[in-house]
Each structure stands twice: as structure tokens, then as C-alpha cells.
Amino acid sequence: MDDEQLADMHRFLAEHHRKLGREAVLDVVTQYHADLAQRLADEAALIGRRASIAQRLREGEQRKKEELREKAAAGLQSPNAAFVPLLGAK
């Protein structure tokens, strides 16, 4: 299921719970369905945003890995890479 399908499902469920809330007799049930519908609608709105944030994070991590590989290949893996302890030094 892709992000758009997931968002559509959340929107559908939000509308369904709004309908159930309108049909409910007890105030507590009406409020429950209204709250649930709002949470589902909010989640539907955030799905695309979260997916794009996750994609940017994955791309950033990939860039960092590539930079580390390039530094390792150049012999500059860490700031202490040039430090070579002397044998027998105290």
C-alpha cells in the first residue's frame, strides 16, 4: 500500500466515523466518533509529509555513508587517523 492509498483509507475512515457520530444517540458516543474522526483526518494529512521527511533522512544518511567511504579511501577516516603511537613511548 502506498502513501496515497493509506491517506485515502484514513480519510474514508474519518468520514465513516463522522457519519456514526451524527447517527449516535448518546453524547459520549457522538463525542467519541467525532474525536476519532478528527484524529484520522489529522493522520491522513500528515502521511505525505512524514513520507517526505523519511525520504530526506534516508538520503542524508546515504550521503554521510558515501562521505565516510570517500574519507576512508583517502586515509582520512577520523581526526586521529594521522596519529601513530610510538612503540615503547611512555
PDB file of N, CA, C and O in Angstrom:
ATOM      1  N   MET A   1       0.856  -1.173   0.000  1.00  0.00           N
ATOM      2  CA  MET A   1       0.000   0.000   0.000  1.00  0.00           C
ATOM      3  C   MET A   1       0.902   1.236   0.000  1.00  0.00           C
ATOM      4  O   MET A   1       1.792   1.371   0.840  1.00  0.00           O
ATOM      5  N   ASP A   2       0.657   2.123  -0.946  1.00  0.00           N
ATOM      6  CA  ASP A   2       1.481   3.332  -0.993  1.00  0.00           C
ATOM      7  C   ASP A   2       0.885   4.412  -0.081  1.00  0.00           C
ATOM      8  O   ASP A   2      -0.193   4.241   0.488  1.00  0.00           O
ATOM      9  N   ASP A   3       1.606   5.513   0.040  1.00  0.00           N
ATOM     10  CA  ASP A   3       1.201   6.576   0.972  1.00  0.00           C
ATOM     11  C   ASP A   3      -0.143   7.184   0.613  1.00  0.00           C
ATOM     12  O   ASP A   3      -0.936   7.506   1.498  1.00  0.00           O
ATOM     13  N   GLU A   4      -0.407   7.345  -0.675  1.00  0.00           N
ATOM     14  CA  GLU A   4      -1.676   7.945  -1.095  1.00  0.00           C
ATOM     15  C   GLU A   4      -2.853   7.038  -0.749  1.00  0.00           C
ATOM     16  O   GLU A   4      -3.899   7.521  -0.317  1.00  0.00           O
ATOM     17  N   GLN A   5      -2.694   5.747  -0.933  1.00  0.00           N
ATOM     18  CA  GLN A   5      -3.756   4.799  -0.578  1.00  0.00           C
ATOM     19  C   GLN A   5      -3.998   4.808   0.929  1.00  0.00           C
ATOM     20  O   GLN A   5      -5.141   4.748   1.382  1.00  0.00           O
ATOM     21  N   LEU A   6      -2.917   4.885   1.701  1.00  0.00           N
ATOM     22  CA  LEU A   6      -3.048   4.932   3.154  1.00  0.00           C
ATOM     23  C   LEU A   6      -3.782   6.200   3.592  1.00  0.00           C
ATOM     24  O   LEU A   6      -4.649   6.148   4.465  1.00  0.00           O
ATOM     25  N   ALA A   7      -3.440   7.321   2.996  1.00  0.00           N
ATOM     26  CA  ALA A   7      -4.118   8.580   3.313  1.00  0.00           C
ATOM     27  C   ALA A   7      -5.596   8.513   2.915  1.00  0.00           C
ATOM     28  O   ALA A   7      -6.456   9.000   3.649  1.00  0.00           O
ATOM     29  N   ASP A   8      -5.892   7.914   1.765  1.00  0.00           N
ATOM     30  CA  ASP A   8      -7.289   7.751   1.339  1.00  0.00           C
ATOM     31  C   ASP A   8      -8.070   6.903   2.333  1.00  0.00           C
ATOM     32  O   ASP A   8      -9.215   7.214   2.660  1.00  0.00           O
ATOM     33  N   MET A   9      -7.451   5.837   2.809  1.00  0.00           N
ATOM     34  CA  MET A   9      -8.116   4.975   3.780  1.00  0.00           C
ATOM     35  C   MET A   9      -8.408   5.751   5.069  1.00  0.00           C
ATOM     36  O   MET A   9      -9.490   5.610   5.639  1.00  0.00           O
ATOM     37  N   HIS A  10      -7.465   6.559   5.528  1.00  0.00           N
ATOM     38  CA  HIS A  10      -7.691   7.361   6.729  1.00  0.00           C
ATOM     39  C   HIS A  10      -8.822   8.367   6.511  1.00  0.00           C
ATOM     40  O   HIS A  10      -9.651   8.576   7.397  1.00  0.00           O
ATOM     41  N   ARG A  11      -8.853   8.988   5.333  1.00  0.00           N
ATOM     42  CA  ARG A  11      -9.941   9.941   5.047  1.00  0.00           C
ATOM     43  C   ARG A  11     -11.292   9.228   5.019  1.00  0.00           C
ATOM     44  O   ARG A  11     -12.281   9.755   5.528  1.00  0.00           O
ATOM     45  N   PHE A  12     -11.340   8.033   4.427  1.00  0.00           N
ATOM     46  CA  PHE A  12     -12.571   7.253   4.382  1.00  0.00           C
ATOM     47  C   PHE A  12     -13.036   6.912   5.791  1.00  0.00           C
ATOM     48  O   PHE A  12     -14.212   7.070   6.120  1.00  0.00           O
ATOM     49  N   LEU A  13     -12.105   6.440   6.625  1.00  0.00           N
ATOM     50  CA  LEU A  13     -12.475   6.092   7.998  1.00  0.00           C
ATOM     51  C   LEU A  13     -12.922   7.324   8.791  1.00  0.00           C
ATOM     52  O   LEU A  13     -13.828   7.236   9.620  1.00  0.00           O
ATOM     53  N   ALA A  14     -12.293   8.459   8.537  1.00  0.00           N
ATOM     54  CA  ALA A  14     -12.694   9.690   9.225  1.00  0.00           C
ATOM     55  C   ALA A  14     -14.140  10.048   8.863  1.00  0.00           C
ATOM     56  O   ALA A  14     -14.940  10.382   9.737  1.00  0.00           O
ATOM     57  N   GLU A  15     -14.462   9.976   7.580  1.00  0.00           N
ATOM     58  CA  GLU A  15     -15.838  10.278   7.157  1.00  0.00           C
ATOM     59  C   GLU A  15     -16.824   9.268   7.736  1.00  0.00           C
ATOM     60  O   GLU A  15     -17.924   9.640   8.145  1.00  0.00           O
ATOM     61  N   HIS A  16     -16.442   8.011   7.772  1.00  0.00           N
ATOM     62  CA  HIS A  16     -17.316   6.965   8.337  1.00  0.00           C
ATOM     63  C   HIS A  16     -17.605   7.256   9.808  1.00  0.00           C
ATOM     64  O   HIS A  16     -18.746   7.122  10.249  1.00  0.00           O
ATOM     65  N   HIS A  17     -16.598   7.648  10.564  1.00  0.00           N
ATOM     66  CA  HIS A  17     -16.817   7.932  11.983  1.00  0.00           C
ATOM     67  C   HIS A  17     -17.590   9.225  12.190  1.00  0.00           C
ATOM     68  O   HIS A  17     -18.319   9.353  13.174  1.00  0.00           O
ATOM     69  N   ARG A  18     -17.448  10.177  11.290  1.00  0.00           N
ATOM     70  CA  ARG A  18     -18.294  11.372  11.374  1.00  0.00           C
ATOM     71  C   ARG A  18     -19.768  10.993  11.200  1.00  0.00           C
ATOM     72  O   ARG A  18     -20.644  11.493  11.905  1.00  0.00           O
ATOM     73  N   LYS A  19     -20.014  10.093  10.240  1.00  0.00           N
ATOM     74  CA  LYS A  19     -21.385   9.625   9.990  1.00  0.00           C
ATOM     75  C   LYS A  19     -21.925   8.887  11.217  1.00  0.00           C
ATOM     76  O   LYS A  19     -23.062   9.118  11.628  1.00  0.00           O
ATOM     77  N   LEU A  20     -21.117   8.003  11.801  1.00  0.00           N
ATOM     78  CA  LEU A  20     -21.542   7.276  13.001  1.00  0.00           C
ATOM     79  C   LEU A  20     -21.828   8.250  14.149  1.00  0.00           C
ATOM     80  O   LEU A  20     -22.772   8.061  14.916  1.00  0.00           O
ATOM     81  N   GLY A  21     -21.002   9.288  14.253  1.00  0.00           N
ATOM     82  CA  GLY A  21     -21.212  10.285  15.301  1.00  0.00           C
ATOM     83  C   GLY A  21     -22.511  11.046  15.126  1.00  0.00           C
ATOM     84  O   GLY A  21     -23.189  11.358  16.105  1.00  0.00           O
ATOM     85  N   ARG A  22     -22.864  11.348  13.882  1.00  0.00           N
ATOM     86  CA  ARG A  22     -24.126  12.055  13.630  1.00  0.00           C
ATOM     87  C   ARG A  22     -25.332  11.170  13.951  1.00  0.00           C
ATOM     88  O   ARG A  22     -26.385  11.664  14.355  1.00  0.00           O
ATOM     89  N   GLU A  23     -25.167   9.862  13.767  1.00  0.00           N
ATOM     90  CA  GLU A  23     -26.276   8.936  13.995  1.00  0.00           C
ATOM     91  C   GLU A  23     -26.393   8.489  15.456  1.00  0.00           C
ATOM     92  O   GLU A  23     -27.412   7.922  15.849  1.00  0.00           O
ATOM     93  N   ALA A  24     -25.362   8.740  16.256  1.00  0.00           N
ATOM     94  CA  ALA A  24     -25.353   8.267  17.643  1.00  0.00           C
ATOM     95  C   ALA A  24     -26.387   9.004  18.482  1.00  0.00           C
ATOM     96  O   ALA A  24     -26.689  10.173  18.244  1.00  0.00           O
ATOM     97  N   VAL A  25     -26.916   8.298  19.462  1.00  0.00           N
ATOM     98  CA  VAL A  25     -27.931   8.867  20.347  1.00  0.00           C
ATOM     99  C   VAL A  25     -27.286   9.453  21.594  1.00  0.00           C
ATOM    100  O   VAL A  25     -27.662  10.536  22.041  1.00  0.00           O
ATOM    101  N   LEU A  26     -26.322   8.743  22.151  1.00  0.00           N
ATOM    102  CA  LEU A  26     -25.673   9.205  23.376  1.00  0.00           C
ATOM    103  C   LEU A  26     -24.585  10.227  23.055  1.00  0.00           C
ATOM    104  O   LEU A  26     -23.848  10.077  22.080  1.00  0.00           O
ATOM    105  N   ASP A  27     -24.492  11.268  23.883  1.00  0.00           N
ATOM    106  CA  ASP A  27     -23.490  12.304  23.688  1.00  0.00           C
ATOM    107  C   ASP A  27     -22.067  11.749  23.736  1.00  0.00           C
ATOM    108  O   ASP A  27     -21.206  12.170  22.963  1.00  0.00           O
ATOM    109  N   VAL A  28     -21.824  10.807  24.641  1.00  0.00           N
ATOM    110  CA  VAL A  28     -20.490  10.251  24.789  1.00  0.00           C
ATOM    111  C   VAL A  28     -20.070   9.501  23.514  1.00  0.00           C
ATOM    112  O   VAL A  28     -18.905   9.552  23.118  1.00  0.00           O
ATOM    113  N   VAL A  29     -21.006   8.817  22.887  1.00  0.00           N
ATOM    114  CA  VAL A  29     -20.712   8.100  21.648  1.00  0.00           C
ATOM    115  C   VAL A  29     -20.490   9.084  20.509  1.00  0.00           C
ATOM    116  O   VAL A  29     -19.593   8.895  19.688  1.00  0.00           O
ATOM    117  N   THR A  30     -21.291  10.118  20.458  1.00  0.00           N
ATOM    118  CA  THR A  30     -21.124  11.159  19.447  1.00  0.00           C
ATOM    119  C   THR A  30     -19.746  11.788  19.564  1.00  0.00           C
ATOM    120  O   THR A  30     -19.056  11.975  18.562  1.00  0.00           O
ATOM    121  N   GLN A  31     -19.343  12.115  20.799  1.00  0.00           N
ATOM    122  CA  GLN A  31     -18.040  12.736  21.029  1.00  0.00           C
ATOM    123  C   GLN A  31     -16.897  11.784  20.676  1.00  0.00           C
ATOM    124  O   GLN A  31     -15.891  12.209  20.107  1.00  0.00           O
ATOM    125  N   TYR A  32     -17.045  10.502  21.009  1.00  0.00           N
ATOM    126  CA  TYR A  32     -16.024   9.507  20.684  1.00  0.00           C
ATOM    127  C   TYR A  32     -15.784   9.452  19.174  1.00  0.00           C
ATOM    128  O   TYR A  32     -14.640   9.504  18.721  1.00  0.00           O
ATOM    129  N   HIS A  33     -16.854   9.348  18.407  1.00  0.00           N
ATOM    130  CA  HIS A  33     -16.723   9.248  16.954  1.00  0.00           C
ATOM    131  C   HIS A  33     -16.186  10.544  16.345  1.00  0.00           C
ATOM    132  O   HIS A  33     -15.420  10.510  15.382  1.00  0.00           O
ATOM    133  N   ALA A  34     -16.584  11.671  16.904  1.00  0.00           N
ATOM    134  CA  ALA A  34     -16.070  12.950  16.410  1.00  0.00           C
ATOM    135  C   ALA A  34     -14.567  13.066  16.671  1.00  0.00           C
ATOM    136  O   ALA A  34     -13.814  13.495  15.797  1.00  0.00           O
ATOM    137  N   ASP A  35     -14.134  12.684  17.871  1.00  0.00           N
ATOM    138  CA  ASP A  35     -12.705  12.733  18.196  1.00  0.00           C
ATOM    139  C   ASP A  35     -11.899  11.781  17.321  1.00  0.00           C
ATOM    140  O   ASP A  35     -10.841  12.141  16.806  1.00  0.00           O
ATOM    141  N   LEU A  36     -12.410  10.563  17.157  1.00  0.00           N
ATOM    142  CA  LEU A  36     -11.711   9.582  16.326  1.00  0.00           C
ATOM    143  C   LEU A  36     -11.642  10.053  14.873  1.00  0.00           C
ATOM    144  O   LEU A  36     -10.611   9.900  14.218  1.00  0.00           O
ATOM    145  N   ALA A  37     -12.717  10.615  14.379  1.00  0.00           N
ATOM    146  CA  ALA A  37     -12.726  11.129  13.002  1.00  0.00           C
ATOM    147  C   ALA A  37     -11.682  12.228  12.837  1.00  0.00           C
ATOM    148  O   ALA A  37     -10.992  12.275  11.819  1.00  0.00           O
ATOM    149  N   GLN A  38     -11.559  13.112  13.826  1.00  0.00           N
ATOM    150  CA  GLN A  38     -10.581  14.188  13.751  1.00  0.00           C
ATOM    151  C   GLN A  38      -9.157  13.644  13.757  1.00  0.00           C
ATOM    152  O   GLN A  38      -8.307  14.109  12.999  1.00  0.00           O
ATOM    153  N   ARG A  39      -8.899  12.656  14.614  1.00  0.00           N
ATOM    154  CA  ARG A  39      -7.547  12.068  14.659  1.00  0.00           C
ATOM    155  C   ARG A  39      -7.203  11.396  13.333  1.00  0.00           C
ATOM    156  O   ARG A  39      -6.079  11.517  12.845  1.00  0.00           O
ATOM    157  N   LEU A  40      -8.169  10.688  12.753  1.00  0.00           N
ATOM    158  CA  LEU A  40      -7.930  10.029  11.464  1.00  0.00           C
ATOM    159  C   LEU A  40      -7.679  11.053  10.355  1.00  0.00           C
ATOM    160  O   LEU A  40      -6.801  10.860   9.514  1.00  0.00           O
ATOM    161  N   ALA A  41      -8.439  12.126  10.356  1.00  0.00           N
ATOM    162  CA  ALA A  41      -8.247  13.173   9.348  1.00  0.00           C
ATOM    163  C   ALA A  41      -6.887  13.842   9.516  1.00  0.00           C
ATOM    164  O   ALA A  41      -6.207  14.118   8.528  1.00  0.00           O
ATOM    165  N   ASP A  42      -6.486  14.103  10.757  1.00  0.00           N
ATOM    166  CA  ASP A  42      -5.164  14.689  11.013  1.00  0.00           C
ATOM    167  C   ASP A  42      -4.056  13.764  10.534  1.00  0.00           C
ATOM    168  O   ASP A  42      -3.089  14.207   9.914  1.00  0.00           O
ATOM    169  N   GLU A  43      -4.203  12.479  10.823  1.00  0.00           N
ATOM    170  CA  GLU A  43      -3.208  11.496  10.400  1.00  0.00           C
ATOM    171  C   GLU A  43      -3.126  11.433   8.874  1.00  0.00           C
ATOM    172  O   GLU A  43      -2.031  11.346   8.320  1.00  0.00           O
ATOM    173  N   ALA A  44      -4.256  11.475   8.202  1.00  0.00           N
ATOM    174  CA  ALA A  44      -4.266  11.445   6.735  1.00  0.00           C
ATOM    175  C   ALA A  44      -3.492  12.626   6.167  1.00  0.00           C
ATOM    176  O   ALA A  44      -2.786  12.496   5.167  1.00  0.00           O
ATOM    177  N   ALA A  45      -3.631  13.770   6.809  1.00  0.00           N
ATOM    178  CA  ALA A  45      -2.937  14.969   6.328  1.00  0.00           C
ATOM    179  C   ALA A  45      -1.429  14.877   6.541  1.00  0.00           C
ATOM    180  O   ALA A  45      -0.664  15.496   5.801  1.00  0.00           O
ATOM    181  N   LEU A  46      -0.995  14.118   7.536  1.00  0.00           N
ATOM    182  CA  LEU A  46       0.431  14.045   7.860  1.00  0.00           C
ATOM    183  C   LEU A  46       1.177  12.927   7.145  1.00  0.00           C
ATOM    184  O   LEU A  46       2.407  12.927   7.137  1.00  0.00           O
ATOM    185  N   ILE A  47       0.472  11.980   6.548  1.00  0.00           N
ATOM    186  CA  ILE A  47       1.131  10.819   5.942  1.00  0.00           C
ATOM    187  C   ILE A  47       2.122  11.242   4.857  1.00  0.00           C
ATOM    188  O   ILE A  47       3.267  10.790   4.866  1.00  0.00           O
ATOM    189  N   GLY A  48       1.714  12.078   3.950  1.00  0.00           N
ATOM    190  CA  GLY A  48       2.607  12.531   2.882  1.00  0.00           C
ATOM    191  C   GLY A  48       3.805  13.291   3.412  1.00  0.00           C
ATOM    192  O   GLY A  48       4.924  13.115   2.931  1.00  0.00           O
ATOM    193  N   ARG A  49       3.571  14.133   4.400  1.00  0.00           N
ATOM    194  CA  ARG A  49       4.654  14.923   4.989  1.00  0.00           C
ATOM    195  C   ARG A  49       5.673  14.014   5.665  1.00  0.00           C
ATOM    196  O   ARG A  49       6.879  14.196   5.502  1.00  0.00           O
ATOM    197  N   ARG A  50       5.184  13.034   6.426  1.00  0.00           N
ATOM    198  CA  ARG A  50       6.096  12.104   7.103  1.00  0.00           C
ATOM    199  C   ARG A  50       6.894  11.287   6.097  1.00  0.00           C
ATOM    200  O   ARG A  50       8.075  11.018   6.316  1.00  0.00           O
ATOM    201  N   ALA A  51       6.274  10.898   5.015  1.00  0.00           N
ATOM    202  CA  ALA A  51       6.981  10.119   3.987  1.00  0.00           C
ATOM    203  C   ALA A  51       8.103  10.946   3.370  1.00  0.00           C
ATOM    204  O   ALA A  51       9.193  10.425   3.134  1.00  0.00           O
ATOM    205  N   SER A  52       7.853  12.225   3.105  1.00  0.00           N
ATOM    206  CA  SER A  52       8.902  13.066   2.503  1.00  0.00           C
ATOM    207  C   SER A  52      10.024  13.328   3.499  1.00  0.00           C
ATOM    208  O   SER A  52      11.190  13.385   3.109  1.00  0.00           O
ATOM    209  N   ILE A  53       9.695  13.488   4.773  1.00  0.00           N
ATOM    210  CA  ILE A  53      10.723  13.671   5.802  1.00  0.00           C
ATOM    211  C   ILE A  53      11.591  12.420   5.903  1.00  0.00           C
ATOM    212  O   ILE A  53      12.816  12.512   5.969  1.00  0.00           O
ATOM    213  N   ALA A  54      10.950  11.251   5.916  1.00  0.00           N
ATOM    214  CA  ALA A  54      11.700   9.998   5.988  1.00  0.00           C
ATOM    215  C   ALA A  54      12.607   9.836   4.772  1.00  0.00           C
ATOM    216  O   ALA A  54      13.734   9.357   4.904  1.00  0.00           O
ATOM    217  N   GLN A  55      12.139  10.222   3.607  1.00  0.00           N
ATOM    218  CA  GLN A  55      12.958  10.125   2.399  1.00  0.00           C
ATOM    219  C   GLN A  55      14.174  11.031   2.492  1.00  0.00           C
ATOM    220  O   GLN A  55      15.278  10.625   2.131  1.00  0.00           O
ATOM    221  N   ARG A  56      13.983  12.260   2.976  1.00  0.00           N
ATOM    222  CA  ARG A  56      15.119  13.174   3.125  1.00  0.00           C
ATOM    223  C   ARG A  56      16.127  12.647   4.142  1.00  0.00           C
ATOM    224  O   ARG A  56      17.334  12.794   3.949  1.00  0.00           O
ATOM    225  N   LEU A  57      15.642  12.034   5.223  1.00  0.00           N
ATOM    226  CA  LEU A  57      16.542  11.450   6.212  1.00  0.00           C
ATOM    227  C   LEU A  57      17.353  10.307   5.609  1.00  0.00           C
ATOM    228  O   LEU A  57      18.558  10.208   5.837  1.00  0.00           O
ATOM    229  N   ARG A  58      16.686   9.442   4.835  1.00  0.00           N
ATOM    230  CA  ARG A  58      17.402   8.332   4.184  1.00  0.00           C
ATOM    231  C   ARG A  58      18.468   8.869   3.228  1.00  0.00           C
ATOM    232  O   ARG A  58      19.583   8.348   3.188  1.00  0.00           O
ATOM    233  N   GLU A  59      18.135   9.900   2.464  1.00  0.00           N
ATOM    234  CA  GLU A  59      19.101  10.486   1.529  1.00  0.00           C
ATOM    235  C   GLU A  59      20.277  11.099   2.274  1.00  0.00           C
ATOM    236  O   GLU A  59      21.420  10.972   1.836  1.00  0.00           O
ATOM    237  N   GLY A  60      20.011  11.766   3.398  1.00  0.00           N
ATOM    238  CA  GLY A  60      21.084  12.350   4.203  1.00  0.00           C
ATOM    239  C   GLY A  60      22.007  11.286   4.771  1.00  0.00           C
ATOM    240  O   GLY A  60      23.227  11.449   4.763  1.00  0.00           O
ATOM    241  N   GLU A  61      21.427  10.195   5.264  1.00  0.00           N
ATOM    242  CA  GLU A  61      22.234   9.095   5.782  1.00  0.00           C
ATOM    243  C   GLU A  61      23.081   8.479   4.678  1.00  0.00           C
ATOM    244  O   GLU A  61      24.240   8.130   4.903  1.00  0.00           O
ATOM    245  N   GLN A  62      22.515   8.345   3.502  1.00  0.00           N
ATOM    246  CA  GLN A  62      23.266   7.785   2.373  1.00  0.00           C
ATOM    247  C   GLN A  62      24.442   8.685   2.012  1.00  0.00           C
ATOM    248  O   GLN A  62      25.540   8.198   1.742  1.00  0.00           O
ATOM    249  N   ARG A  63      24.210  10.012   2.008  1.00  0.00           N
ATOM    250  CA  ARG A  63      25.302  10.949   1.722  1.00  0.00           C
ATOM    251  C   ARG A  63      26.412  10.839   2.759  1.00  0.00           C
ATOM    252  O   ARG A  63      27.593  10.860   2.412  1.00  0.00           O
ATOM    253  N   LYS A  64      26.035  10.719   4.042  1.00  0.00           N
ATOM    254  CA  LYS A  64      27.035  10.586   5.099  1.00  0.00           C
ATOM    255  C   LYS A  64      27.864   9.320   4.914  1.00  0.00           C
ATOM    256  O   LYS A  64      29.084   9.344   5.077  1.00  0.00           O
ATOM    257  N   LYS A  65      27.201   8.211   4.574  1.00  0.00           N
ATOM    258  CA  LYS A  65      27.925   6.961   4.353  1.00  0.00           C
ATOM    259  C   LYS A  65      28.901   7.101   3.196  1.00  0.00           C
ATOM    260  O   LYS A  65      30.037   6.635   3.279  1.00  0.00           O
ATOM    261  N   GLU A  66      28.463   7.742   2.114  1.00  0.00           N
ATOM    262  CA  GLU A  66      29.335   7.941   0.959  1.00  0.00           C
ATOM    263  C   GLU A  66      30.519   8.828   1.309  1.00  0.00           C
ATOM    264  O   GLU A  66      31.638   8.562   0.872  1.00  0.00           O
ATOM    265  N   GLU A  67      30.288   9.884   2.095  1.00  0.00           N
ATOM    266  CA  GLU A  67      31.378  10.767   2.506  1.00  0.00           C
ATOM    267  C   GLU A  67      32.386  10.012   3.363  1.00  0.00           C
ATOM    268  O   GLU A  67      33.594  10.190   3.200  1.00  0.00           O
ATOM    269  N   LEU A  68      31.900   9.165   4.283  1.00  0.00           N
ATOM    270  CA  LEU A  68      32.799   8.377   5.118  1.00  0.00           C
ATOM    271  C   LEU A  68      33.620   7.404   4.279  1.00  0.00           C
ATOM    272  O   LEU A  68      34.808   7.214   4.540  1.00  0.00           O
ATOM    273  N   ARG A  69      33.004   6.789   3.281  1.00  0.00           N
ATOM    274  CA  ARG A  69      33.742   5.882   2.397  1.00  0.00           C
ATOM    275  C   ARG A  69      34.828   6.633   1.631  1.00  0.00           C
ATOM    276  O   ARG A  69      35.946   6.141   1.477  1.00  0.00           O
ATOM    277  N   GLU A  70      34.486   7.834   1.153  1.00  0.00           N
ATOM    278  CA  GLU A  70      35.464   8.637   0.416  1.00  0.00           C
ATOM    279  C   GLU A  70      36.620   9.038   1.326  1.00  0.00           C
ATOM    280  O   GLU A  70      37.777   8.992   0.907  1.00  0.00           O
ATOM    281  N   LYS A  71      36.326   9.430   2.558  1.00  0.00           N
ATOM    282  CA  LYS A  71      37.376   9.806   3.506  1.00  0.00           C
ATOM    283  C   LYS A  71      38.249   8.602   3.847  1.00  0.00           C
ATOM    284  O   LYS A  71      39.472   8.717   3.932  1.00  0.00           O
ATOM    285  N   ALA A  72      37.619   7.454   4.040  1.00  0.00           N
ATOM    286  CA  ALA A  72      38.376   6.242   4.350  1.00  0.00           C
ATOM    287  C   ALA A  72      39.296   5.882   3.193  1.00  0.00           C
ATOM    288  O   ALA A  72      40.435   5.462   3.401  1.00  0.00           O
ATOM    289  N   ALA A  73      38.802   6.049   1.988  1.00  0.00           N
ATOM    290  CA  ALA A  73      39.623   5.749   0.821  1.00  0.00           C
ATOM    291  C   ALA A  73      40.795   6.715   0.716  1.00  0.00           C
ATOM    292  O   ALA A  73      41.856   6.352   0.209  1.00  0.00           O
ATOM    293  N   ALA A  74      40.612   7.938   1.191  1.00  0.00           N
ATOM    294  CA  ALA A  74      41.670   8.938   1.142  1.00  0.00           C
ATOM    295  C   ALA A  74      42.571   8.868   2.369  1.00  0.00           C
ATOM    296  O   ALA A  74      43.534   9.629   2.468  1.00  0.00           O
ATOM    297  N   GLY A  75      42.273   7.963   3.311  1.00  0.00           N
ATOM    298  CA  GLY A  75      43.088   7.832   4.511  1.00  0.00           C
ATOM    299  C   GLY A  75      42.756   8.837   5.586  1.00  0.00           C
ATOM    300  O   GLY A  75      43.556   9.055   6.497  1.00  0.00           O
ATOM    301  N   LEU A  76      41.608   9.448   5.502  1.00  0.00           N
ATOM    302  CA  LEU A  76      41.189  10.459   6.486  1.00  0.00           C
ATOM    303  C   LEU A  76      39.929  10.029   7.214  1.00  0.00           C
ATOM    304  O   LEU A  76      39.005  10.822   7.395  1.00  0.00           O
ATOM    305  N   GLN A  77      39.894   8.787   7.626  1.00  0.00           N
ATOM    306  CA  GLN A  77      38.665   8.239   8.201  1.00  0.00           C
ATOM    307  C   GLN A  77      38.253   8.955   9.480  1.00  0.00           C
ATOM    308  O   GLN A  77      37.062   9.182   9.693  1.00  0.00           O
ATOM    309  N   SER A  78      39.211   9.319  10.342  1.00  0.00           N
ATOM    310  CA  SER A  78      38.860  10.009  11.575  1.00  0.00           C
ATOM    311  C   SER A  78      39.891  11.086  11.852  1.00  0.00           C
ATOM    312  O   SER A  78      40.966  11.071  11.252  1.00  0.00           O
ATOM    313  N   PRO A  79      39.591  12.023  12.747  1.00  0.00           N
ATOM    314  CA  PRO A  79      40.557  13.074  13.055  1.00  0.00           C
ATOM    315  C   PRO A  79      41.858  12.511  13.613  1.00  0.00           C
ATOM    316  O   PRO A  79      42.906  13.140  13.466  1.00  0.00           O
ATOM    317  N   ASN A  80      41.817  11.340  14.250  1.00  0.00           N
ATOM    318  CA  ASN A  80      43.008  10.733  14.838  1.00  0.00           C
ATOM    319  C   ASN A  80      43.690   9.754  13.899  1.00  0.00           C
ATOM    320  O   ASN A  80      44.623   9.064  14.310  1.00  0.00           O
ATOM    321  N   ALA A  81      43.258   9.676  12.663  1.00  0.00           N
ATOM    322  CA  ALA A  81      43.817   8.701  11.733  1.00  0.00           C
ATOM    323  C   ALA A  81      45.295   8.965  11.471  1.00  0.00           C
ATOM    324  O   ALA A  81      46.046   8.019  11.234  1.00  0.00           O
ATOM    325  N   ALA A  82      45.736  10.220  11.507  1.00  0.00           N
ATOM    326  CA  ALA A  82      47.132  10.539  11.255  1.00  0.00           C
ATOM    327  C   ALA A  82      48.007  10.257  12.468  1.00  0.00           C
ATOM    328  O   ALA A  82      49.230  10.206  12.338  1.00  0.00           O
ATOM    329  N   PHE A  83      47.420  10.075  13.633  1.00  0.00           N
ATOM    330  CA  PHE A  83      48.176   9.822  14.860  1.00  0.00           C
ATOM    331  C   PHE A  83      48.641   8.372  14.867  1.00  0.00           C
ATOM    332  O   PHE A  83      47.836   7.445  14.773  1.00  0.00           O
ATOM    333  N   VAL A  84      49.939   8.194  14.978  1.00  0.00           N
ATOM    334  CA  VAL A  84      50.503   6.858  15.069  1.00  0.00           C
ATOM    335  C   VAL A  84      51.303   6.812  16.363  1.00  0.00           C
ATOM    336  O   VAL A  84      52.316   7.502  16.482  1.00  0.00           O
ATOM    337  N   PRO A  85      50.877   6.028  17.317  1.00  0.00           N
ATOM    338  CA  PRO A  85      51.606   5.989  18.585  1.00  0.00           C
ATOM    339  C   PRO A  85      53.005   5.400  18.399  1.00  0.00           C
ATOM    340  O   PRO A  85      53.201   4.468  17.618  1.00  0.00           O
ATOM    341  N   LEU A  86      53.948   5.943  19.109  1.00  0.00           N
ATOM    342  CA  LEU A  86      55.312   5.427  19.057  1.00  0.00           C
ATOM    343  C   LEU A  86      55.417   4.196  19.919  1.00  0.00           C
ATOM    344  O   LEU A  86      54.899   4.163  21.036  1.00  0.00           O
ATOM    345  N   LEU A  87      56.068   3.207  19.420  1.00  0.00           N
ATOM    346  CA  LEU A  87      56.260   1.986  20.186  1.00  0.00           C
ATOM    347  C   LEU A  87      57.224   2.263  21.327  1.00  0.00           C
ATOM    348  O   LEU A  87      58.275   2.876  21.139  1.00  0.00           O
ATOM    349  N   GLY A  88      56.857   1.809  22.493  1.00  0.00           N
ATOM    350  CA  GLY A  88      57.718   1.974  23.655  1.00  0.00           C
ATOM    351  C   GLY A  88      57.624   3.348  24.290  1.00  0.00           C
ATOM    352  O   GLY A  88      58.288   3.591  25.298  1.00  0.00           O
ATOM    353  N   ALA A  89      56.822   4.265  23.739  1.00  0.00           N
ATOM    354  CA  ALA A  89      56.687   5.596  24.327  1.00  0.00           C
ATOM    355  C   ALA A  89      55.835   5.501  25.567  1.00  0.00           C
ATOM    356  O   ALA A  89      54.835   4.785  25.617  1.00  0.00           O
ATOM    357  N   LYS A  90      56.266   6.254  26.577  1.00  0.00           N
ATOM    358  CA  LYS A  90      55.517   6.228  27.832  1.00  0.00           C
ATOM    359  C   LYS A  90      54.980   7.588  28.159  1.00  0.00           C
ATOM    360  O   LYS A  90      54.319   7.760  29.184  1.00  0.00           O
TER     361      LYS A  90
END
